[in-house]
Amino acid sequence: MNRAAVPLLLLLAAGTARAGVVKGPYLQDARRDRITVCAETDGSSSCAVEWGSGLSQRLELAASGQHHEGTISGLPASTCQPY
């Protein structure tokens, strides 16, 4: 399995003035054409990840409490994607 070379840009829109990332971002469930991006925050906030050539794609991560995750799908097989 090829691993993605991934510089990350994680965006937070603070629901509280002091919310910040305390874990991650990290990747889970890597498949040929998709991967799940996760992050955990210390407060209520929303997160998004920008990915693809020129970081031109954006995915809002769904929140469950302070855990956020989203799946990027439709990736070309065996390629590296910046995010």
N, C-alpha and C positions, 0 to 999 in steps of 0.2 A: 504494500500500500504506500503510495506517495503521500508525504506530509506537505501541507500547504506552508509556504513561507509567508508569514502574515504580520506585517506591521499593522497595528490596530489604531483606529480612531473611534473611541467610544464617546458618545455625546450624552450628556445629562441635562435634562431640563428639571431644575430643582422644584420639587413640591414643597420642600422646606429649605430654608436658607443654608443649612449645613449638610445637606445630603451629599454623599460622595461614595465612590467605589471603594469597597473594602476587600473584595475578592474578585479577581479576574481582570480583564475578561479571559475566559477560557473556552475551549472547544470540546464538544461532546458528540458522540454518535456520528463519526465521520463515515460517509458512504461514498460511492463512486461519483454521485452527482449532487450530493447535499451534505451540509454540516450544520450543527446546532451551536450557536454562540450564546454564552451565558455570562452573567455578571451579578454580583451581590452588592447592595448599597447599605449604608448605615441609616438611611431614612427613606421617607416616601419620595420617590422621584420617578421620572420616566427615562428610559435609555434607548438609544438607537445606535446602530453600527452602519458605517459607510464602507462599501466594498466595491471591488471591480476595478477595471482600468480607470485610472484617474479618480478613484473613489467616487464614481458617478452614480452608484446605486445606494439606496438607503433602506434599511430595515428597522422598524420600530420593534423593540423587544417587549414582549408581553410580561407583565409583572404579576407575581403571586407574593404579596407581602414585599419583602426586600430582595427576593430572587427574581431575576429578569432573564428571559430566554427567547430566542427566535431561531427559525431554521431558514437558511439560505438554500434554495433548491434550484434545479435546472443548471447546475454547474457543469462545464465541459469536463469529461472524465480525464483523470490523470494530469490535471493542470494546477498550477499555483495561482491563488487569487489574493491580491492585497486586500486588507480590510482594516 
